[in-house]
């Protein structure tokens, strides 16, 4: 199916997925900045509006985040 032939549902789903990805990137950035500025993991999670489990998941699944995390802490 070409871009123009997608259903309204598919278009909206893709927009939502893009928004979620952008939100995740923003939350990771806020978390890392807060941690780098001397905050604890708990404080950085609060600043980013995430749970600690998100950080654990990102460390396991996102090599770039994992490296940045090691630098920030």
SVG drawing of the C-alpha trace seen along z (x, -y; Angstrom):
<svg xmlns="http://www.w3.org/2000/svg" viewBox="-10 -20 41 25">
<polyline fill="none" stroke="black" stroke-width="0.4" points="0.0,0.0 1.4,-3.4 1.5,-6.4 -1.6,-7.9 -3.6,-4.6 -3.3,-4.2 -6.5,-4.2 -7.3,-6.9 -6.6,-4.5 -3.1,-3.7 -2.3,-7.4 -3.5,-8.2 -1.6,-5.1 1.6,-6.3 1.1,-9.8 0.6,-8.4 3.7,-6.1 5.8,-9.1 4.5,-11.2 5.4,-8.4 8.9,-8.0 9.4,-11.8 8.1,-11.8 10.4,-9.0 13.4,-10.8 12.5,-13.9 12.1,-12.0 15.4,-10.3 17.1,-13.7 15.4,-15.3 16.4,-12.3 20.0,-12.3 20.3,-16.1 18.9,-15.9 21.2,-13.0 24.2,-14.8 23.4,-17.9 23.9,-15.9 20.5,-14.6 19.8,-11.0 18.2,-8.5 15.0,-9.0 15.1,-12.8 16.0,-12.4 13.0,-10.1 10.7,-12.6 12.0,-15.4 11.4,-13.3 8.0,-12.0 9.1,-8.3 9.4,-5.2 12.7,-3.7 11.7,-0.6 11.8,-2.7 15.5,-3.5 16.3,0.2 14.6,1.0 16.4,-1.7 19.7,-0.6 19.1,2.9 17.6,2.0 19.2,-1.3 23.0,-1.2 23.3,-5.0 21.2,-5.7 23.2,-3.2 26.5,-4.9 25.0,-8.4 23.7,-7.0 27.2,-5.8 28.6,-9.2 25.9,-11.1 26.0,-9.2"/>
</svg>
